[in-house]
Amino acid sequence: MTDSAQLSRILRKWMDTVTHRSMRGWSHHAKATGMSVPQFSILMQLHYRGACDISGISDRFEITSAAASQLVDKLVQNGLIERAEHPDDRRVKQVTLTNKGKRLVEHGIEQRYRWVDELISRLNAEQRTKVAEALTILTEAAREAEAEAEKQTA
């Protein structure tokens, strides 16, 4: 039987390993496409959260609006995102991914998923079943915790 402290150590080690691999992968992908990690992070935010304005980007990444604007300008110049008037306030500009930006993000995600597929190929059938069960439980617990946290901040 695994106690809470031991499980916490195991999960932290797993998190550290996955986070390191994921960040390294995103960094390599960003550099290979001529972007900085913050620029690629903006693309990822737009992919997962949809359109937002400059203040949303500056809030999300805890940077000034001027810094967010500079990052966005470069992405617009490269044809990866586009600006448009906010439907409710013409003074505010929203940014969204272009098709080129979507393809770039999707390619990065595919590369990350290949690493997961490589990990799975190293497991036998019994191990795959155990991992699937454990990750299903953890994913549900994480979603519940996230939902509770969102309710508290709303």
Residue, then its C-alpha position, 0 to 999 in steps of 0.5 A: m500500500t502506498d501512503s500519501a507522502q510516497l504517492s506525492r513523491i512519485l507524482r512529483k517526479w513524474m510531473d518534473t519529468v513530463t514538464h521538463r520534456s514538454m518544455r524542452g519540446w516546445s522550446h525546440h519547436a519554437k526555435a525551429t520555427g523562428m519564434s521565442v517561447p513567449q511568442f509560441s506560448i501566445l499561439m498556444q493560448l489562442h489555440y486552447r482558449g480562443a480569441c483574446d485581446i492584448s490585455g488578456i495576453s498581458d494578464r495571462f503572461e504577467i507582462t505589460s501591454a506594451a510587451a504583449s503588443q510587441l509579441v503580437d506584432k511579430l506574430v502578425q508580421n509572420g502571418l500566424i495571428e491576425r487582429a480584428e475589432h472586438p465585436d462589443d467594443r471597436r476600440v479593442k482589438q482581438v487576436t486570433l490564430t490564422n490558418k498558418g498559425k493553427r497548422l504550426v501549433e498542431h504540428g507542435i502538438e503532434q510532436r508532443y503526442r509522438w513522445v507519448d506514443e513512444l512511452i506507451s510502446r515501452l509498456n506491456a499490456e498489463q502496465r498499459t492497463k494500470v497506467a490508463e486506470a491511474l491516469t483516468i482517476l488522476t485526470e478526473a480528480a484534477r478536473e474536479a479541483e480545477a472546476e472548484a478553483e474556477k468557482q472560487t475565482a468567479 
